[in-house]
């Protein structure tokens, strides 16, 4: 094809694979020395509308196909730190096991486990509106991802005595089927990351969530083609990470979930380097981390993304969030979808207040239920 080049071809294959929910696993483990990183080196974080046609030779992004080349480079860079996304070899039968069911009035709460891969079972709560069980029209499914909390996923389903974090309950009461999986190395979920072949808890969580989407898609009362993800704090960036790698997620809600690595804690990124996050970040000077949140948010385009970034959040700075959003909006404009990326700044601390949750639900309704035939 005239004007084609290897990265464009890779990007097209990658886009197709993501749409099918089957991102290819790299044969060689990504690392800071991986040759593919040459495609993202030297590209400004503040300008996503540039991509490399050859190592060291950049060109402006003029078309969506050009952007897919830049996007593919972003995913390569992310996997250099997170480790490679698993592929078909880990997509075993879900083998869902129901442990307990509770009648919560307007919905059922089921505690279950599912096999996300051979040798690893994920504990999760599934909230099913009773209206979904007796309705010919299938409900929409949402991943409800919890914050860092000793009770893990219990918090979002009303079992943690934390009203601002019960978005699973509130969404179930609005008619959504909600899956709240545990995050690795929190509460009582302790998968052996090394034995399972992971280089980060971040990538294990992404894969568990992708298999959670497979679970939702398998339910006869859930529409299988488009989902939402919502999370606070840890759940806020967990939602973004998962949506970058699985385009079945058409709406992302991130509350207090990020600022840029360059701004985080005034340059001290130690909080991101634990086993449950990305230990490989320790291997990079802060200014040489291969990816950052401007690229990740850009990689979500043109899908809907609502961000709650309180002015009083001392963990993730709201001004940094605004800078990240401004960069990512370049890509949303390329798609003609600038309105799909929005951010609000309530006057509170590291919280997900009621007014912001209501706005998040409005975004979910607008972009998921408007698809309902």
N, C-alpha and C positions, 0 to 999 in steps of 0.2 A: 504493500500500500504506500503511495507517495507520501513522504513526510512522516511515516511511522517510525517508532523507535522502541527499544526493548521495554522501557518503563511504561510507556503508554499501553503496550500489549499486556504487561503484567497487571496494570491498573484495571484494564477491562476484564481480565479473568478474575481479578480479586473482587470487583464489583458484582459480577455474576455470582461468584461463590457466596458473597455475603448475602445477596438477595435470596439465595437458596438455603441460607443458614448453615453453610458448610465451608468455613474458612480453611484453606489448605495449610497443613502443618509444614513448617520448614524442615528440610532434611538435615540441615546443619543448625546447631543451636545458636541463636543469635547472641552476640556478645558485643562489647564496645569495639572489638576489632573486626566485626562482620563486614564484609565488603559492601553489602547492600546499603550500609549507612552512608556511603558516599553520595547517595541520591538526596539526602536531607542536609548534609553538611553545608554550611555557608549560606543557607537560606534564612532570611530575616524572619524572626517570630512576629514582627509587627506588620508584615506584608505576606499574606497567604496567597496572593494572586501572582505568585512567581513559582516556577518549577524548573527542575533541571532536565534538560534534554540529553546532556552528557555530563559526567562528573566535572564540576567546575564551570559548566556552561549553562547559564540560566536563561529563561525566556518568560515573558509575561503569560499569565493564564488568561486566555481570551474566550475559551469555550469550556463547557462542562467536561468534555473529554480531557482537556488540559488539566482541569482541576482533579480529575480522577487520578492522574499521574502524581500530583502533589499529595493527594490523599493516600495513595498506596505507599508513598515514602513515609508518611506520618505513621501508618500502621507498622511498617517495618521498624521504625525508630522506637515506637512504643514497645514492641516485642523484644527489642534488644535489651530493655530494662526489665520488663515483666516476665520474659520468657515466652516461648512460642504458644500460640493458641492451639489447644488440642484439635484433632480432626476425627475422622470416622473411626479410628481404632479405639477411641474412648466412648463412642456413642452406643453404649450397650442398651438393652431393654431397661426401661425405667423401673420396672418391678415395684410399683407403688404399694406400700403397706400401710393400711390404716391402723393407727394405734388408739385413737380416741375420737369420739364425736360429741359435741355439745350443742344443744339447741339454744341459740342466743336471741330468740324472738323472730326478728325479720330475716335472719340468716343462720346457717349452720357453720360451726367452727370445727374443722377436722384437723387433728394433729396426725401427721404422717411422716414417712421417710420415703425417699426415692433414690435410686441408684444413678448418680450422675456419671459414673464411670466404673469399670471393674474394680472392686475393692474399696469403694467409697460410697456411703449412703448419707444423704443430706436430710437433716430434720427440718420440717417446715410446717407452717399452718396454712390451711386452705380455707378461705371464707367464701361460702356459697350463698348468695341471696336466694331465699325460697322462691322468689318470683322467677328466677332463672330456671328452676327445675320444672316448672309447669308452663313454660312459655315456648311457643314454637320458634320465636325469634331468639337467636343465641345472644348471650351477654358478651360484653367486652372483658378482657382479662388484663390485670395489672400486677406487675411485680412490686411488692411493698418491702423496701429494703431498710433495715434497721440501722440505728446509730450505734456507736460504741457504748455498750451497756452490759452489765453483768447478767441480765436476763435475756440478752440477745433478741431474737425475733418475737418474743412474748410481748415486748413493749408496743409494737405496732398493731397488735391484735387485742389490746385492752387488758392485758395481764400484767402490766408493769406499773400501774398507778401513775401514769405520766400522760395526762390528757392531751397535751400538745403534740404527742407522738403517736396518737392512735389513728393515723390516717388509713390503716387497713380497715378498721371498724367503720369509719366514716364513709369510705368508698363502698364497702359492702352494703351499707345502708342506702347508698345511692344506686345500687343495682350492679356494681362491678364484682366480678369474681376475682378474688385477690389471693395471690400466693406470697407468703412471707418466709423465705428460706433463711437459714442460719448463715452467718458469715464465718469463714474458717478461723479457728483459734480464738473464738469468743464463746462465752457461755459454756455449754457442754458439747460443743462441736470442735473436735480436735483431730482433723485428718493429718496423716503423716505426709507432709508436703514433699519431703525428699524421696520417700518410697514411691510416691505417686508420680514423681518426675517433674515437679513444679519448682520454679525458681522464685516464686513470689506467692504470697497469699492473695494478692490482687488478681493474678491470673486464675488461680483456683476458684475464687469467687465469681469471676467472669464466666468460667465454664459451668459452675453450679447454676448460675442464673440462666445461661443459655439452655441448659437441660430443664430448668424450671419453666422456661417458655415452651419447650417441647411438651412438658406435662400439661400446661394450660391448653396447648393446641390439641392435645389428645382428648380433652373432655368434650362430651357430646353437646354440652350446653354453653360452650364458649366458641366464639368466632375465632378461627385459627390464623387469620392473615395479618392482623395488626394489633399491637399491644402497647400498653404504657408502662413506665417505670417511675416510681416516686421514692425519694429517700431523703433523710435528714442527716447532716454531718457525714459520718462514714457512709451512710446510705446515699447521700447526695453525690459523692464522687463515684461510688459503686455503680449507681445508675448510669452515669456518663460513660464510665469505662465499658460497661456491658453494651450500651447502645452503639458505641463506636464500632464494636465487632459484630453486632447483630442488628440488621436493619429491619427486622420484624418489629422492633421497638420504634413506634412512630411518634410517641410523645415522651419527653423526659422532663421530670420535675426534680430539681436539685436545690435543696434547702441547706444553706450554710455548708456547702460541699467543697469549696475550692477557693483559692486565689492562685496567682502564678507561683511556680516554684521559686522564681527570683525574688518575690515579695514575701513568701511564707516565713513567718516568725523572724522578719528582718534578716533573712538570708540563712537562717539555721534550719536546714531541711531534715534534721535528725528524726523528727516525728514521722517522716515518710519512709524511714529505712528499716523498720522492724520487720520480722519475718512475716507478719500478717499483711504488710504492705509490699514494699519493693526494696529488698536489701541491696540490690545492685546499684541503687542510687549512690551508695557510698563510694563507688568506683569512679564517679565523675566529679570534677570541679563543678560548682553550682552553675557557672555560666556555660558549661559544656554538656549539660543534660540533653539527650537527643530529642526530647519532645517536651511540650508544656501544654497548659490548658487552652491557650488560644487555638492551637492546632486541633486539640480534641473537640472543642466546641465547633470549630469549623467543619470537622469531619461528621458532625451530626446533621449538617445542612442537607436538604431543606426542611428536615423534620422539626416539629414543634418542640421548643425548649423553654421552660419557665424557671427562673432562678430567683430564690429568696436570699438576699444578701443584706442582713441587718446592719445598720450603722454602728451598733454597739458590739458587733462580733469581734472579739479580740483574737480569735483563732484564724479566721479568714477575712482579710480586710476588704471592705466594700469598694474602696477606690480601685484596688487592684482588680476586683471582679469587673468593674466597669471598663477598665483597660482591656481585659481579656475579651469581654463581650464586644467592644468596639472593633477589635481585630477580627473576631469570628464573623461579625456582621458583614464583612467584605464578601464572604462566601455566600451568605444568605442572600445578599443583593444580587450576586451572580445568578442565583436561581430565581430571582424575582420574588423572594419569600422573606424579606427583612422583617416583616411583621410576625414571623413565627419564632423569633428569638426575643424574649422579653426578660427584664430584670426589675425587681422591686426592692426598696430599701426601707423596711419598717424601722421604727425607732425602738429597738430592743436589742438584747444581747444575742447570744448563740442559741436562738430559738426559732420555732416554726409556729408563729402565732395563728390564731383562728382566721383572721382576715386574709393572711397569706395562703393558708390551706384552702380557703374558699376560692381564692383566685386560681390556685393550682387545679382545683376540681373543675372550675369553669374552662380552663385550657384543655383538660382531659376530655370534658364533654364536647367541646367544640371540634376537636380533632379526631376523636374516636367515634363519638355517636353520630356525627354528621356523615360518617361513612356507612352508617347502618342503613341497609336498604329498607 
